[in-house]
Amino acid sequence: MCGIVGYIGPRLALPILVAGLKKLEYRGYDSAGIATVTGDGLHLVRAKGTLHNLEQKLNGAAQHSATAGIGHTRWATHGKPEEHNAHPHTDAAGRLAVVQNGIIENYAELRIQLKEAGCLFKSQTDTEVIPHLIACHLPGRSLLEAVLKAVSQLKGAFAIAVVSADFPDELVVVRQQAPLVIGLGEGENYFASDTPAIVPYTTKVLTLKDGECASITRDDVKVYDFSGTAVRRAPRTLNWNQTLVEKRGFRHFMLKEIHEQPGVIRSVLEESMGDEHQPVRLDVPEELLSGLERIYIVACGTSWHAALVGKYLIEELARVPTEVCYASEFRYSTPPLTDRALVIGVTQSGETGDTLAALHTAKGLGVRLLGITNRPESSLGNLVNDLIDTRAGIEIGVAATKTFTSQLLAFYLLALKLAHLLGVQTPERIGQILTGLQQLPVYIEQILDTQERYITELAKEFETTRDVIYIGRGINYPIALEGALKLKEISYIHAEGYPAGEMKHGPIALLDSAVPVVAIAVPGKVYEKVLSNAQEAKARDAQLIGVAPLDEAAAVETFDQILPVPVVDEILSPILTVVPLQLLAYHIAARRGMDVDQPRNLAKSVTVE
């Protein structure tokens, strides 16, 4: 959710903190703030809205000479996005400041206790209890000791950073079920809630684990557990560079990431193609997949849509019964699980709070666990022993595009590996699908090269649209859901996805000439059915847009406009059909002047439940 950044060293802190917040603004942009320390005390500047507002207030601020500080960009949970609720929050004396990502579940109880002790609160946030608690424990203690005393009273999932005018040469950070990574430099150190803020300065990092804290100075980083016992861990080197977090000529990160999808697929397949004895090379042990009776997939949002495609693939190819569960519901209505069940958690960031909570529940029941993520170094990587790394590269746009495609690819590879292991598909069929997957990057490039200008023009027709219906059947029903979600996320147009056969069971009442219908209709076992359902919409005067082949006469006759896709084996079609829908959502939002990369009320990584 929120973005946290910090720096201590010989350089001016302010430019580094602001630059770091810009790299993390996809995590939250309701408000922002920075706290630094100089010889004359603690300096705090906060602003409602985007970082631009904060930068304007920082001009001429006294903290320009500071060489240590912390920053925060907020996605509101407790308290409206107003300046008085923006982080950092301070103690009563204004000598100590705190930023936090996550939720303090027992903040109301602590707030009452602190008020009774004479503390005055200026915000509605849960975070403000933390600086007051630390200040209460600080007399006679070091900053680290006081922070640990305060943390022992907190319940919830959080990452915390603390700066104090009384300890100007030290920053303290804490992690408990919320991401925090420390960047190691020469005579300077950094920390952030995500690595893009650190990559411009260092690729040598140390990731805190849950229940750990660190004391950070210019020349040293010391890690402890919550009992105060020192922890030893070697740093690692990130395989990233600055170009991964640049737009490279594209207007928005989202458009750049849509165009990166062919390269992602090629790269993953190059590393995953095996031989006749083991057709798929996937870092998943066979014993994890042996003797399975049922698979449960837990996910949220776009990852949930990928999981629905995954269910279809696993059941179609491997013949293993599979259920897809909203992670936010799984924890509170857990199905009966046995040692022959596998629970798969899907989260692009590896930090999604609901998905991690669901997996914690499953782990407590002793079932097999598997993670699918784009960030193997994340909390998910610490929670489960076995991971599929989707290797999509960093994704800045809040609306997932290439990470969705890479999740689909992970499910194809998993289903094929499982099918081979169980012997339920012939080698010829497995080889046919793998060959088809290898052809997809060229087809996606054709879509990107030929459709972008046409979709840009089509987007003009959506300037006053308020509602859109997406329909699909079979393996492409989840793509209808994903297309609708993309439009909602970045254009703020109400859109819903439905199984095409369900149109006449209620949603058809919504249709008229003002409600466009987008139908996914590709040759296969449900092709004629989708065309028939589209005709039902056409009879109600709805404008029909088809994601369909151009050389299919029935499709040309049915749809008012076609977003053409090449003809492939129906089981492979989702990776193609989603691309025109991504472009359509992008160009509609851009045409309407929306902030495509940072849609309102959303954050890239939802780390709270």
ROVODREN-27016 format. One line per 5 residues: number of its first residue (from 0); their letters; for each residue x, y, z of C-alpha. Coordinates in pm, whole numbers, plus 50000, padded with zeros to 5 digits. Example, Ala and Ser with C-alpha at 12.3 -4.5 7.8 and 13.67 -1.06 7.14 Angstrom:
REM residues 2
0	as	51230:49550:50780; 51367:49894:50714
This chain:
REM residues 609
0	mcgiv	50000:50000:50000; 50184:50307:50126; 50538:50384:50016; 50820:50432:50267; 51170:50558:50192
5	gyigp	51466:50664:50403; 51826:50781:50368; 52122:50849:50593; 52467:50948:50467; 52685:51240:50362
10	rlalp	52459:51369:50083; 52159:51598:50105; 51866:51377:50200; 51583:51575:50045; 51649:51503:49673
15	ilvag	51699:51133:49748; 51380:51111:49952; 51171:51293:49692; 51313:51080:49410; 51242:50767:49612
20	lkkle	50884:50871:49675; 50835:50931:49304; 50947:50572:49239; 50700:50452:49504; 50404:50672:49419
25	yrgyd	50230:50375:49258; 50191:50243:49614; 49983:50542:49726; 49925:50901:49629; 49655:51042:49858
30	sagia	49911:51253:50045; 50284:51259:50115; 50535:51387:50364; 50899:51401:50466; 51073:51432:50802
35	tvtgd	51444:51512:50833; 51685:51605:51111; 51936:51891:51115; 52136:52057:51388; 51835:52263:51493
40	glhlv	51590:51975:51526; 51325:51776:51341; 51169:51922:51026; 50834:51802:50895; 50662:51890:50567
45	rakgt	50338:51722:50454; 50086:51783:50178; 49754:51646:50062; 49740:51498:49711; 50025:51413:49477
50	lhnle	50397:51459:49528; 50385:51774:49319; 50200:51942:49607; 50466:51826:49853; 50748:51948:49630
55	qklng	50594:52296:49615; 50584:52312:49993; 50941:52186:50020; 51081:52479:49822; 51275:52693:50063
60	aaqhs	51222:52455:50354; 51482:52454:50631; 51544:52083:50588; 51743:52135:50266; 52067:52089:50464
65	atagi	51960:51758:50623; 52153:51441:50548; 51911:51196:50713; 51537:51155:50687; 51230:50949:50608
70	ghtrw	50947:50993:50357; 50603:50852:50294; 50341:50847:50020; 50002:50740:50149; 49714:50517:50048
75	athgk	49451:50602:50307; 49311:50337:50542; 49235:50519:50868; 49135:50882:50819; 49058:51076:50505
80	peehn	49340:51186:50273; 49397:51525:50440; 49721:51693:50538; 49670:51632:50910; 49639:51258:50839
85	ahpht	49948:51250:50616; 50266:51084:50740; 50510:51133:50907; 50343:51165:51247; 50525:51303:51548
90	daagr	50525:51278:51925; 50393:51564:52137; 50735:51732:52160; 50790:51722:51784; 51127:51555:51834
95	lavvq	51047:51216:51683; 50869:51118:51360; 50725:50791:51230; 50603:50661:50894; 50411:50338:50861
100	ngiie	50278:50100:50598; 50004:49864:50714; 49742:49865:50987; 49770:49877:51367; 49472:49664:51465
105	nyael	49467:49764:51832; 49522:50136:51772; 49184:50235:51924; 49269:50071:52255; 49618:50224:52256
110	riqlk	49480:50565:52163; 49252:50563:52465; 49538:50465:52697; 49765:50735:52555; 49496:51003:52583
115	eagcl	49447:50909:52948; 49823:50956:52990; 49796:51309:52851; 49888:51260:52484; 49713:51484:52233
120	fksqt	49620:51343:51892; 49601:51553:51577; 49491:51290:51323; 49243:51008:51272; 49515:50761:51173
125	dtevi	49619:50442:51346; 49985:50541:51292; 49984:50833:51533; 49983:50602:51835; 50333:50483:51742
130	phlia	50537:50803:51798; 50351:50863:52126; 50431:50510:52242; 50798:50541:52147; 50823:50877:52326
135	chlpg	50677:50720:52641; 50944:50450:52639; 51238:50670:52534; 51361:50818:52866; 51672:50626:52972
140	rslle	51672:50406:52661; 51829:50404:52317; 51609:50478:52017; 51616:50110:51916; 51519:49996:52267
145	avlka	51230:50242:52282; 51105:50133:51939; 51116:49766:52041; 50922:49844:52359; 50657:50021:52154
150	vsqlk	50639:49747:51892; 50573:49488:52162; 50242:49666:52224; 50132:49672:51860; 49906:49420:51687
155	gafai	49867:49402:51312; 50069:49400:50993; 50308:49692:50956; 50639:49834:50844; 50765:50130:51046
160	avvsa	51049:50380:51012; 51158:50622:51285; 51376:50933:51288; 51457:51142:51596; 51622:51479:51654
165	dfpde	51776:51332:51969; 51941:51052:51768; 52035:51234:51445; 52287:50971:51336; 52046:50677:51339
170	lvvvr	51729:50558:51167; 51529:50262:51299; 51304:50042:51086; 51068:49758:51176; 50896:49489:50971
175	qqapl	50595:49279:51068; 50406:49132:50769; 50467:49435:50549; 50758:49477:50305; 51077:49662:50389
180	viglg	51416:49639:50219; 51745:49805:50316; 51989:49927:50050; 52358:49919:50139; 52592:50188:50008
185	egeny	52943:50316:50075; 52925:50544:50378; 52549:50576:50327; 52244:50353:50356; 51885:50351:50234
190	fasdt	51559:50173:50298; 51224:50151:50122; 50905:49951:50103; 50998:49845:49750; 51323:49821:49556
195	paivp	51253:50076:49275; 51333:50353:49524; 51675:50201:49592; 51786:50076:49251; 51921:50417:49132
200	yttkv	52173:50415:49418; 52259:50054:49498; 52168:49698:49407; 52311:49552:49728; 52014:49492:49955
205	ltlkd	51911:49327:50279; 51545:49230:50312; 51405:49231:50663; 51193:48934:50765; 50879:48946:50975
210	gecas	50957:49015:51339; 51281:49199:51266; 51409:49553:51308; 51724:49734:51213; 51936:50021:51338
215	itrdd	52073:50209:51036; 52364:50454:51045; 52585:50592:50769; 52840:50315:50807; 52648:50021:50948
220	vkvyd	52322:49826:50950; 52248:49607:51250; 51952:49369:51240; 51770:49235:51546; 51465:49029:51621
225	fsgta	51190:49176:51836; 51354:49040:52151; 51664:49249:52076; 51881:48953:51974; 52122:49029:51690
230	vrrap	52048:48856:51357; 52315:48776:51098; 52221:48762:50731; 52423:48817:50416; 52299:49083:50170
235	rtlnw	52211:48993:49812; 52251:49170:49480; 51948:49270:49274; 51952:49179:48906; 51793:49512:48814
240	nqtlv	51902:49836:48658; 51764:50186:48623; 51620:50132:48273; 51367:49889:48420; 51191:50176:48595
245	ekrgf	51194:50426:48307; 50924:50486:48043; 51168:50462:47751; 50968:50691:47524; 50621:50565:47610
250	rhfml	50360:50810:47734; 50275:50593:48035; 50430:50297:48214; 50114:50095:48145; 50155:50128:47769
255	keihe	50525:50038:47794; 50438:49731:47998; 50172:49620:47749; 50439:49634:47478; 50684:49437:47693
260	qpgvi	50462:49128:47699; 50609:48950:47394; 50959:48981:47540; 50844:48847:47878; 50684:48540:47717
265	rsvle	50993:48469:47506; 51226:48500:47802; 51021:48271:48027; 50975:48006:47758; 51346:48004:47675
270	esmgd	51418:47904:48034; 51124:47663:48065; 51142:47444:47755; 51263:47093:47834; 51307:46771:47640
275	ehqpv	51101:46462:47562; 51167:46321:47910; 51078:46642:48090; 50899:46876:47849; 50864:47161:48100
280	rldvp	51146:47282:48323; 50974:47434:48622; 51125:47474:48968; 50846:47278:49137; 50938:46945:49301
285	eells	50749:46642:49174; 50665:46533:49527; 50464:46853:49571; 50246:46755:49275; 50229:46378:49331
290	gleri	49908:46217:49453; 49702:46536:49445; 49327:46503:49489; 49238:46872:49475; 49395:47212:49415
295	yivac	49282:47540:49569; 49401:47869:49421; 49379:48184:49636; 49421:48528:49482; 49279:48880:49454
300	gtswh	49191:49114:49167; 49375:49052:48841; 49556:48755:48996; 49214:48601:49068; 49129:48629:48699
305	aalvg	49457:48456:48611; 49367:48187:48863; 49033:48127:48686; 49222:48060:48363; 49457:47842:48568
310	kylie	49164:47636:48696; 49049:47574:48340; 49398:47470:48230; 49465:47239:48525; 49130:47065:48495
315	elarv	49143:47044:48114; 49503:46929:48085; 49584:46757:48415; 49235:46644:48519; 49283:46758:48880
320	ptevc	48972:46917:49041; 49053:47281:49114; 48876:47557:49302; 48951:47929:49285; 48890:48123:49606
325	yasef	48898:48491:49687; 49187:48514:49929; 48990:48758:50145; 48721:48491:50195; 48940:48181:50219
330	rystp	49072:48266:50565; 48725:48292:50713; 48554:48008:50521; 48836:47761:50470; 48729:47449:50279
335	pltdr	48812:47103:50418; 49182:47046:50345; 49382:46722:50351; 49744:46631:50292; 49648:46553:49932
340	alvig	49544:46913:49869; 49767:47183:49722; 49700:47551:49794; 49845:47792:49537; 49879:48159:49629
345	vtqsg	49899:48402:49337; 50019:48759:49394; 50229:48968:49157; 50396:49158:49442; 50423:48870:49685
350	etgdt	50294:49113:49948; 49914:49100:49906; 49782:49092:50262; 49472:48881:50199; 49663:48620:49997
355	laalh	49938:48592:50259; 49678:48556:50534; 49502:48279:50339; 49831:48095:50293; 49915:48134:50662
360	takgl	49583:47965:50739; 49654:47682:50496; 50006:47640:50630; 49870:47603:50981; 49660:47311:50856
365	gvrll	49966:47134:50720; 49871:47127:50352; 50107:47166:50056; 50175:47523:49945; 50295:47680:49621
370	gitnr	50340:48047:49536; 50322:48224:49201; 50475:48572:49208; 50683:48826:49023; 50885:48898:49338
375	pessl	51045:48583:49481; 51226:48791:49746; 50891:48903:49890; 50694:48793:50197; 50544:48515:49987
380	gnlvn	50894:48382:49925; 50955:48372:50299; 50622:48201:50367; 50626:47912:50118; 50908:47676:50028
385	dlidt	50819:47641:49659; 50768:47928:49415; 50709:47989:49048; 50885:48313:48959; 50689:48474:48673
390	ragie	50993:48686:48578; 50795:48969:48421; 51035:49240:48538; 50929:49536:48746; 50581:49669:48673
395	igvaa	50514:50032:48770; 50162:50085:48634; 49905:50012:48902; 49682:49826:48655; 49852:49491:48596
400	tktft	49924:49396:48236; 50247:49205:48176; 50231:49048:48523; 49885:48911:48435; 50019:48759:48114
405	sqlla	50316:48610:48297; 50082:48458:48557; 49883:48297:48276; 50205:48157:48136; 50296:48016:48477
410	fylla	49965:47831:48487; 50019:47690:48136; 50358:47556:48239; 50229:47420:48570; 49932:47247:48405
415	lklah	50156:47092:48139; 50410:46973:48397; 50130:46821:48604; 49974:46660:48295; 50308:46503:48204
420	llgvq	50367:46382:48560; 50021:46223:48578; 50039:46085:48226; 49696:46219:48128; 49808:46392:47807
425	tperi	50005:46245:47520; 50354:46378:47453; 50223:46497:47117; 49950:46711:47277; 50191:46860:47530
430	gqilt	50438:46936:47253; 50163:47092:47042; 50068:47333:47321; 50429:47424:47395; 50489:47497:47027
435	glqql	50175:47711:47023; 50298:47907:47325; 50624:47982:47147; 50432:48135:46856; 50231:48374:47076
440	pvyie	50493:48655:47106; 50489:48709:46727; 50108:48720:46728; 50104:48973:47015; 50349:49191:46825
445	qildt	50115:49179:46526; 49827:49296:46746; 50036:49579:46890; 50165:49687:46549; 49830:49681:46366
450	qeryi	49565:49772:46622; 49698:50059:46829; 49602:50335:46585; 49257:50181:46526; 49190:50140:46899
455	telak	49301:50500:46957; 49028:50612:46716; 48773:50374:46866; 48841:50519:47212; 48688:50850:47098
460	efett	48348:50682:47093; 48373:50614:47468; 48411:50974:47585; 48056:50987:47725; 48009:50614:47792
465	rdviy	47905:50530:48145; 47855:50152:48132; 48016:49867:47934; 47941:49494:47937; 48209:49234:47861
470	igrgi	48115:48875:47779; 48305:48553:47715; 48265:48180:47763; 48486:47894:47873; 48852:47979:47906
475	nypia	48785:48336:47785; 48522:48421:48046; 48801:48527:48289; 48940:48751:48012; 48602:48926:47996
480	legal	48633:48987:48371; 48987:49116:48329; 48890:49345:48041; 48612:49495:48251; 48842:49538:48550
485	klkei	49104:49719:48344; 48844:49965:48214; 48708:50028:48564; 49051:50071:48718; 49192:50337:48490
490	syiha	48898:50509:48315; 48642:50500:48600; 48375:50374:48358; 48145:50119:48515; 48210:49784:48347
495	egypa	48106:49429:48425; 48214:49093:48289; 47970:48806:48251; 47965:48454:48114; 47803:48513:47775
500	gemkh	47533:48253:47841; 47421:48443:48151; 47327:48757:47960; 46965:48654:47918; 46936:48566:48287
505	gpial	46940:48927:48403; 47218:49150:48264; 47038:49186:47931; 46801:49424:48110; 47085:49678:48118
510	ldsav	47130:49692:47743; 47035:49973:47509; 47210:50189:47252; 47416:50363:47523; 47570:50045:47664
515	pvvai	47844:49889:47444; 47903:49515:47464; 48252:49371:47418; 48245:49001:47329; 48536:48757:47309
520	avpgk	48458:48514:47026; 48737:48289:46903; 48701:47962:46711; 48654:47665:46941; 48385:47470:47118
525	vyekv	48192:47777:47240; 48243:48001:46935; 47893:47972:46790; 47740:48007:47137; 47918:48339:47197
530	lsnaq	47809:48471:46858; 47451:48375:46942; 47474:48557:47277; 47619:48860:47098; 47320:48860:46863
535	eakar	47091:48881:47166; 47272:49201:47265; 47257:49336:46910; 46880:49290:46908; 46866:49534:47204
540	daqli	47051:49803:47002; 47380:49759:47190; 47697:49854:47004; 47891:49530:46957; 48270:49512:46969
545	gvapl	48420:49172:46905; 48759:49034:46995; 48757:48786:46709; 48937:48675:46391; 48889:48905:46091
550	deaaa	48864:48617:45847; 48561:48463:46018; 48255:48565:45813; 48013:48506:46100; 48211:48738:46327
555	vetfd	48235:49010:46062; 47861:48994:46014; 47783:48998:46386; 48005:49275:46524; 47998:49649:46458
560	qilpv	48374:49668:46520; 48631:49392:46547; 48955:49395:46745; 49119:49116:46544; 49324:48835:46694
565	pvvde	49502:48554:46506; 49343:48210:46509; 49516:47974:46753; 49421:47664:46948; 49136:47782:47172
570	ilspi	49324:47675:47485; 49599:47926:47401; 49369:48216:47312; 49351:48402:47649; 49708:48533:47613
575	ltvvp	49605:48690:47282; 49250:48807:47358; 49354:49005:47664; 49593:49231:47468; 49330:49427:47266
580	lqlla	49130:49471:47587; 49436:49614:47763; 49489:49856:47475; 49122:49952:47466; 49116:50031:47838
585	yhiaa	49443:50225:47811; 49340:50442:47517; 48994:50515:47658; 49150:50629:47986; 49420:50832:47809
590	rrgmd	49159:50990:47584; 48956:51092:47890; 49266:51250:48046; 49295:51009:48337; 49612:50940:48534
595	vdqpr	49660:50597:48379; 49954:50483:48592; 49808:50607:48921; 49430:50559:48920; 49243:50708:49212
600	nlaks	49189:50506:49529; 49413:50221:49407; 49760:50103:49501; 49990:49858:49328; 50038:49630:49625
605	vtve	49752:49587:49872; 49945:49485:50180; 49657:49520:50427; 49355:49293:50467
